[in-house]
Amino acid sequence: MKERNELIVKENHLIEGFVEMTKNEYKFILYLISKIKKDDKNFRKQKVSVKEFSDVLDYKGEGLYQYMKEFEDSLIKKHIRIENSEGDRVKINWLSYIRYFNDAGTLDVAFNSDLVPYLLNLDTRFTKYLLKNIIGLNSIYSIRIYELLKQYEKIKKRVIKLEDLKKCWV
């Protein structure tokens, strides 16, 4: 697999939010986040080729096109649950649009506009890391723990109560 130097930048509420997804679904979302340009004001549709898809998910074997179809059916239903700055619990679907092009074997994907404050124009309370740092991790839990630790990298210390950790997964 090629070297992944794409940068993922997320507002910290997304780092601390509850995500119920498979490892591959989450990696794909993170890949899409890495394709956001720093100066984007709104989300744009992103085209993902079969090759990109299989590279990001390290998918080997037969049935890739069928897997992509099933993947998009599942992914459009996924959301993140966060506690916003006011203390309200909010659920936001990751994607507002996904289309599988049969002939081309590509996906067109767009983030939900409700995620704009969490993914675009971030000046404070954000965490950034390289996609290559999580691409080889083998579970969604290892990715999420990496994100939680990366959030406090500059402080060099993070204490996570078990009940707070459970909020990310339960």
N, C-alpha and C positions, 0 to 999 in steps of 0.2 A: 504494500500500500504506500502511496506517496506521502511525503511529509506534509502535515497539516499545520500551517502557520496562521490560520484564521483566528481573529480575536473575538471572544464572546464578552459582551458587556451587558450586565443586567442590574437593574435597580435592586437593592437589597431585600425588598419585600418578596421578590421572586425567588431569591436565594432561600429565604426562610419559609416560603409557602409550601403547602401540601400538594404533592404531585402523585397521581395514581396512573402510572404509565409503565410500559415495558422499557427495558434498557434501550432497545433500538428506537422506539418512539421518542424517547427523551434525547438520545443522541441526534436524531434527525431534527428535532426542534432546536437543539443547540447549534447544529450546523446552519439551519436557517437564520438563527440569530447572528451567527458569525458573518453572514452575507449582508447584513444591514450596514449601510455606509454611515459614517459618523455625521455627515451633514444631511441625512435624510430627514425630512420634516413629516412625512407620512409613509405608511407602508406601501410597498409596491408589490405586484405579483412577481414571484420568483419562479423561474423555470429550473427544474432539476432533471437532469438526464439519467438514463438507466445506469450509465457508468458512474456518475457522481453518487447516485443512490447506493449502488453496490460497494463503492469505495468507502463511503462514510460508515456504512453498517457492516463492512467487511463480510458481505454476503457472498458465499461461494456455493456453487451447486446449481441444480436445475430449478426451474419454476420461478425464476426471478420476476417475470412479468406478472404471473399470477399473485406472487407475494406482494408486489407493488399495489395491485388492485385491492387486495385484502387490507393492506397497510393503510391505504388512504381511507377506506371505509371506517377503520378503527380510529385513525388519527383525528378525523374531523369531530369526533365526539369527546375528545380529551380536553380537560380544563385544569386550571390551577386555582387553588383556594388560598387566598391570602387574607391577612388582617391588615387593613389599610392604616394610614396615619391617624385616622380618627378612632381606630379600634373596632371598626366594622368588619365583619367577615364578608368577603367578596369572592364569588366564583366567576372566572373569566375563561371562556373557551380560548384555546391557543390560536385556532385558525378560524377565519371567516369564510375561506374559500379554498377548495382543493379540486383539481380536475385532472383526471388521468387521460392522456391522449393515446388512444390505442395504437394508431398507426406509427406514431413517433416514439412511443414508449417513454414519454416524459410526463412529469407532474408539473402543473402550475399551482402555486400555493401562495396564500396571502394571510398574514397575521390579522387577528381581530383588532380593530381600531381601539378597543378599550385597553389594549396593552401599550398604547403610545407612551403614557407617562412612565412606564416601567422599562421601555426599551429604546426610546428615542430622546435626544437632547438631554442627556444625563450630565448634570454638573456636580451633584453631591449624592451621597448614599448609594454608591454603585460598587460592584465588584467586577473585575475583568480578569480573564485568563485565556490562555491559548487552547484552541480546540484539541491540539495534539496531546495536551496533558490529560484529557479524559477519554480520548478515542479508544485507547487500549484497555480501559477499565471494564471489568466483566460483569458488573451488576449496577442497577440504578442506585443502590444504596451506596456503593463506593463513589459514584459520581456525586451524589448529594452530599456525602461527608466531605469530599474534596472541596465542593463549593462552600460549605459552611466553614471549613478551615481557611480557605483562601480569602474569605470575607474579612478575616481578622489577621491576615498575614503581617501587616505592618505593625500591629500591636504585639505580635509574637506570642500571644497567649489567648486561649479561648476556653472557657468553662461552659459546657453545655449540660444543663440538667436533663435527666432522662425524660422527664415529662415534656420538655421543650423539643427534644429530639423526636419523640413520638408524634408530636404535632406535625412534623414534616412527612410522616408516613402513615398515620392513622386518622 
